[in-house]
């Protein structure tokens, strides 16, 4: 069974195979570095230094020898002393030395053999790894599966939740203030008159704060604890988002109460103005004045009707907002449930993975 198949048994389909290869490779190399030397020797290979060094970039060097004589490991800072006849650290064929510098291993004098364990490059289609303990293969699978779940949590945060948008439509705009006035009545009950209403009301959607763009780079090769922290952080963002939805709705309701009061006052003022105009027309004897009063009364009545419709539109908008909040809250709660299940799975796999790492360290 391939590594990819085994990982997908834990996390479902993995489409990002490049990332999967990187996770598998990281896990395998970590295990190689953690193995005790005695265990690692069983899976070692010999690298020949012909005298100018040999690359160990993809290896964990264990020890070196020259024709069967074990070499003593030194710091690269002492390399000149290792070939200086007058130095107490001078090496000879029967008492060789070795050191590592710039990703190359050197055996002195004049080369020798370096014993090392290969740091494998794992491809998801592989079913085994050469020169690698088969009993630790499951640890590689678990590490990659843990990374896969973290990636799924990242998608849940950025794509699913970060992409939530309201579809309640736009808030109704306040009606245009009328330009009509009436000021040529001679009765003391009538003065220059105008009626306006410019208030608006809109719901503010909270911004989801969980955006883990660096979750993979933030997670070190062996720091699985950090993945737990990132998962908890996402849950906090989810809970905060749900709370902010309700808080913003409560604020919207308070604003709507003030809005309704202001709107009702405008409608009432329009009604009072109508009554004054009717009274002025009744008391007056000037036909032109009576006609103007009636015309203005008609304009005021129409504007009052516009305000009434605006109130109806606002009420309809508030209903849409409430339904949208209920939909999004339900959706968020659903994803919180998914997150909880994934976090439980992540914790179980992490525990098993850490047990394997302890086994690796013991050899």
C-alpha positions as CSV (number, residue, x, y, z in Angstrom):
1,X,0.0,0.0,0.0
2,X,1.4,3.4,-1.0
3,X,2.1,6.1,1.5
4,X,-0.6,8.3,-0.1
5,X,-3.2,5.6,0.3
6,X,-2.3,5.1,4.0
7,X,-2.5,8.9,4.7
8,X,-5.8,9.2,2.9
9,X,-7.2,6.4,5.1
10,X,-6.9,9.0,7.9
11,X,-7.8,12.3,6.2
12,X,-9.6,11.5,3.0
13,X,-8.4,12.6,-0.5
14,X,-5.1,14.5,-0.6
15,X,-4.9,16.5,-3.8
16,X,-1.8,18.5,-2.9
17,X,0.7,15.7,-3.6
18,X,3.7,18.1,-3.6
19,X,2.9,19.0,0.0
20,X,2.3,15.4,0.8
21,X,5.8,14.5,-0.5
22,X,7.3,17.2,1.7
23,X,5.5,16.0,4.8
24,X,6.6,12.4,4.2
25,X,10.2,13.4,3.6
26,X,10.2,15.7,6.7
27,X,8.9,12.8,8.9
28,X,11.4,10.2,7.5
29,X,14.4,12.5,8.0
30,X,13.3,13.4,11.5
31,X,13.2,9.7,12.4
32,X,16.6,9.1,11.0
33,X,18.0,12.0,13.1
34,X,16.3,10.6,16.2
35,X,17.5,7.0,16.0
36,X,20.3,6.1,18.4
37,X,23.6,5.4,16.6
38,X,23.5,1.7,17.4
39,X,20.1,1.4,15.6
40,X,21.1,3.7,12.8
41,X,24.2,1.7,12.0
42,X,22.0,-1.2,10.9
43,X,20.7,0.9,8.0
44,X,23.9,2.7,7.1
45,X,25.8,2.9,3.9
46,X,29.5,3.6,3.2
47,X,30.6,6.8,1.5
48,X,34.1,7.0,0.0
49,X,36.3,10.1,0.5
50,X,39.0,10.0,-2.1
51,X,40.9,12.7,-0.4
52,X,38.9,15.8,-1.2
53,X,35.9,15.1,0.9
54,X,32.5,13.5,0.2
55,X,29.1,15.3,0.2
56,X,26.9,14.3,3.2
57,X,24.1,16.8,2.5
58,X,21.5,14.1,2.3
59,X,23.1,11.9,5.0
60,X,23.5,11.6,8.7
61,X,27.2,10.8,9.2
62,X,27.7,8.3,12.0
63,X,31.5,7.6,12.1
64,X,34.5,7.1,9.8
65,X,37.4,4.8,9.3
66,X,40.5,4.4,7.2
67,X,41.2,0.8,6.1
68,X,39.4,-0.4,9.2
69,X,41.1,2.0,11.6
70,X,38.4,4.0,13.5
71,X,38.7,7.7,12.9
72,X,38.4,10.2,15.7
73,X,35.9,13.0,15.0
74,X,37.2,16.5,15.3
75,X,35.9,20.1,14.8
76,X,36.5,21.5,11.3
77,X,38.3,24.4,13.1
78,X,41.2,21.9,13.8
79,X,41.6,20.7,10.2
80,X,45.1,22.2,9.8
81,X,46.4,20.6,13.0
82,X,45.2,17.2,11.8
83,X,47.8,17.2,9.0
84,X,50.6,19.1,10.8
85,X,53.5,16.8,11.7
86,X,54.4,18.9,14.7
87,X,50.9,19.0,16.1
88,X,49.8,16.6,18.9
89,X,46.6,16.1,16.8
90,X,48.5,15.0,13.7
91,X,46.7,12.0,12.1
92,X,48.3,9.0,10.5
93,X,46.8,6.0,8.5
94,X,46.5,3.9,11.7
95,X,45.1,6.8,13.8
96,X,43.0,8.8,11.3
97,X,40.6,11.6,12.0
98,X,37.5,13.0,10.3
99,X,35.4,16.2,10.4
100,X,32.5,17.8,8.6
101,X,32.7,21.2,6.9
102,X,30.3,22.8,4.4
103,X,28.1,19.7,4.0
104,X,31.1,17.5,3.2
105,X,32.9,14.9,5.3
106,X,36.7,14.6,5.2
107,X,38.8,11.7,6.4
108,X,42.4,12.5,7.1
109,X,45.0,11.8,6.1
110,X,44.3,11.3,2.4
111,X,40.7,10.1,2.6
112,X,38.9,7.1,3.8
113,X,35.3,5.8,4.4
114,X,32.4,7.6,6.0
115,X,29.6,5.5,7.5
116,X,26.3,7.3,7.2
117,X,22.5,6.9,7.1
118,X,20.7,8.2,4.1
119,X,18.2,11.0,4.7
120,X,15.5,9.7,2.3
121,X,13.4,11.7,-0.2
122,X,9.9,10.1,0.1
123,X,7.4,10.2,-2.8
124,X,3.8,9.6,-2.0
125,X,3.5,6.7,-4.5
126,X,6.3,4.7,-2.7
127,X,5.4,1.7,-0.6
128,X,8.7,1.4,1.3
129,X,12.0,3.3,1.9
130,X,15.4,1.7,1.3
131,X,17.7,1.5,4.3
132,X,14.9,2.6,6.7
133,X,13.3,0.7,9.5
134,X,10.0,-0.7,8.4
135,X,8.6,-0.5,11.9
136,X,8.8,3.3,11.8
137,X,6.9,3.6,8.6
138,X,3.7,4.2,10.5
139,X,5.2,7.3,12.1
140,X,5.8,8.8,8.7
141,X,2.2,8.2,7.8
142,X,0.9,9.7,11.0
143,X,3.0,12.8,10.7
144,X,1.8,13.4,7.1
145,X,-1.8,12.8,8.2
146,X,-1.5,15.3,11.0
147,X,-0.3,17.9,8.5
148,X,-3.2,17.0,6.3
149,X,-5.7,17.7,9.0
150,X,-4.0,21.0,9.8
151,X,-4.3,21.9,6.1
152,X,-8.0,21.0,6.2
153,X,-8.4,23.3,9.3
154,X,-6.7,26.0,7.3
155,X,-9.2,25.6,4.4
156,X,-12.0,25.6,6.9
157,X,-10.8,28.9,8.2
158,X,-9.8,30.7,5.0
159,X,-12.2,29.4,2.4
160,X,-15.3,28.1,4.1
161,X,-15.6,30.5,7.0
162,X,-13.6,33.4,5.6
163,X,-15.8,33.3,2.5
164,X,-19.1,33.7,4.4
165,X,-21.0,36.7,3.0
166,X,-24.3,38.2,3.7
167,X,-27.0,38.0,1.0
168,X,-29.6,40.2,2.7
169,X,-29.3,42.8,0.1
170,X,-28.5,46.5,0.5
171,X,-30.0,48.6,3.3
172,X,-32.8,50.9,2.0
173,X,-31.7,54.4,1.2
174,X,-33.5,57.3,2.9
175,X,-36.1,58.9,0.5
176,X,-35.1,62.2,-1.1
177,X,-36.1,65.2,0.9
178,X,-38.9,67.1,-0.8
179,X,-38.3,70.7,-2.0
180,X,-41.8,71.9,-1.6
181,X,-42.6,74.8,0.9
182,X,-45.6,76.8,1.7
183,X,-45.2,80.3,3.1
184,X,-47.7,82.7,1.7
185,X,-50.6,82.1,4.1
186,X,-51.8,85.1,6.0
187,X,-53.3,83.2,8.9
188,X,-51.1,83.1,12.0
189,X,-51.4,79.4,12.2
190,X,-49.3,78.9,9.1
191,X,-45.6,79.8,8.7
192,X,-42.8,78.7,6.3
193,X,-43.0,74.9,6.3
194,X,-40.7,72.0,5.1
195,X,-40.5,68.3,6.1
196,X,-37.3,66.1,5.7
197,X,-36.1,62.7,6.7
198,X,-32.5,61.6,6.0
199,X,-31.7,58.8,8.5
200,X,-30.4,55.4,7.2
201,X,-30.0,52.0,8.8
202,X,-27.7,49.1,7.9
203,X,-26.4,45.9,9.6
204,X,-22.6,45.6,9.9
205,X,-21.3,42.1,9.3
206,X,-18.4,41.1,11.6
207,X,-15.1,40.1,10.0
208,X,-13.9,36.5,10.6
209,X,-10.5,36.7,12.2
210,X,-9.2,33.2,11.5
211,X,-6.7,33.5,8.6
212,X,-3.9,31.0,9.0
213,X,-1.9,31.6,5.8
214,X,1.4,30.6,7.5
215,X,0.1,27.5,9.4
216,X,2.3,25.1,7.5
217,X,5.5,27.2,7.6
218,X,4.9,28.0,11.3
219,X,4.8,24.3,12.2
220,X,8.3,23.0,12.7
221,X,9.3,19.5,11.6
222,X,9.0,18.1,15.2
223,X,6.8,20.7,16.9
224,X,3.4,18.9,16.7
225,X,2.4,20.8,19.9
226,X,2.1,24.0,17.8
227,X,-0.5,22.3,15.6
228,X,-2.7,21.9,18.6
229,X,-2.3,25.6,19.4
230,X,-3.3,26.6,15.9
231,X,-6.4,24.4,16.1
232,X,-7.4,25.9,19.4
233,X,-6.8,29.4,17.9
234,X,-9.2,28.6,15.1
235,X,-11.9,27.4,17.5
236,X,-11.5,30.7,19.4
237,X,-12.0,32.7,16.2
238,X,-15.1,30.6,15.4
239,X,-16.6,31.3,18.8
240,X,-15.8,35.0,18.6
241,X,-17.4,35.3,15.2
242,X,-20.6,33.7,16.4
243,X,-20.7,36.0,19.4
244,X,-19.9,39.1,17.1
245,X,-22.8,38.2,14.9
246,X,-25.2,38.4,17.8
247,X,-23.6,41.5,19.3
248,X,-23.9,43.3,16.0
249,X,-27.5,42.2,15.6
250,X,-28.3,43.6,19.1
251,X,-26.7,46.9,18.2
252,X,-28.7,46.9,14.9
253,X,-31.9,46.4,16.9
254,X,-31.0,49.3,19.1
255,X,-30.3,51.5,16.1
256,X,-33.5,50.4,14.5
257,X,-35.4,51.4,17.6
258,X,-34.0,55.0,17.3
259,X,-34.5,54.9,13.6
260,X,-38.2,53.9,14.0
261,X,-38.7,56.7,16.5
262,X,-37.2,59.3,14.2
263,X,-39.2,58.1,11.2
264,X,-42.4,58.0,13.1
265,X,-41.8,61.6,14.3
266,X,-41.3,62.7,10.6
267,X,-44.6,61.0,9.7
268,X,-46.4,62.6,12.6
269,X,-45.0,66.0,11.7
270,X,-46.3,65.5,8.2
271,X,-49.7,64.7,9.6
272,X,-49.7,67.8,11.9
273,X,-48.7,70.0,8.9
274,X,-51.6,68.6,7.0
275,X,-54.0,69.5,9.8
276,X,-52.7,73.0,10.0
277,X,-53.1,73.4,6.2
278,X,-56.7,72.2,6.3
279,X,-57.5,74.6,9.1
280,X,-55.8,77.5,7.2
281,X,-57.8,76.7,4.1
282,X,-61.0,76.5,6.1
283,X,-60.5,79.9,7.7
284,X,-59.2,81.6,4.6
285,X,-61.2,83.3,1.9
286,X,-58.5,83.8,-0.7
287,X,-59.1,81.3,-3.5
288,X,-55.5,81.2,-4.6
289,X,-54.4,80.7,-1.0
290,X,-56.9,77.8,-0.6
291,X,-55.7,76.2,-3.8
292,X,-52.0,76.5,-2.7
293,X,-52.9,75.0,0.7
294,X,-54.6,72.0,-1.0
295,X,-51.7,71.5,-3.3
296,X,-49.2,71.6,-0.5
297,X,-51.4,69.2,1.5
298,X,-51.3,66.8,-1.4
299,X,-47.5,67.0,-1.5
300,X,-47.2,66.4,2.2
301,X,-49.6,63.5,2.0
302,X,-47.5,61.9,-0.8
303,X,-44.3,62.4,1.2
304,X,-45.9,60.8,4.3
305,X,-46.8,57.8,2.1
306,X,-43.1,57.6,0.9
307,X,-41.9,57.6,4.5
308,X,-44.4,54.9,5.3
309,X,-43.1,52.8,2.5
310,X,-39.5,53.4,3.6
311,X,-40.4,52.1,7.0
312,X,-41.9,49.0,5.5
313,X,-38.7,48.5,3.4
314,X,-36.6,48.9,6.5
315,X,-38.7,46.3,8.4
316,X,-38.3,44.0,5.5
317,X,-34.6,44.5,5.4
318,X,-34.4,43.8,9.2
319,X,-36.2,40.6,8.6
320,X,-33.8,39.5,5.9
321,X,-30.9,40.4,8.1
322,X,-32.3,38.3,10.9
323,X,-32.8,35.3,8.6
324,X,-29.3,35.7,7.3
325,X,-27.8,35.8,10.8
326,X,-29.7,32.6,11.6
327,X,-28.4,30.9,8.5
328,X,-24.8,32.0,9.1
329,X,-25.0,31.1,12.8
330,X,-26.3,27.6,11.9
331,X,-23.5,27.3,9.3
332,X,-20.9,28.4,11.8
333,X,-22.1,26.0,14.4
334,X,-22.0,23.2,11.9
335,X,-18.3,24.0,11.1
336,X,-17.6,24.3,14.8
337,X,-18.8,20.7,15.1
338,X,-16.6,19.7,12.2
339,X,-13.7,21.5,13.8
340,X,-14.2,19.7,17.1
341,X,-14.3,16.3,15.4
342,X,-11.1,17.1,13.5
343,X,-9.4,18.4,16.6
344,X,-10.3,15.2,18.5
345,X,-8.8,13.1,15.6
346,X,-5.7,15.4,15.6
347,X,-5.1,14.9,19.3
348,X,-5.4,11.1,19.0
349,X,-3.0,10.9,16.1
350,X,-0.6,13.3,17.8
351,X,-0.5,11.0,20.9
352,X,0.2,8.0,18.8
353,X,2.8,9.8,16.8
354,X,4.6,11.0,20.0
355,X,4.6,7.4,21.2
356,X,6.4,6.3,18.0
357,X,8.9,9.1,18.4
358,X,9.7,7.9,21.9
359,X,10.1,4.4,20.6
360,X,12.5,5.7,17.9
361,X,14.6,7.5,20.5
362,X,14.9,4.3,22.6
363,X,16.0,2.4,19.5
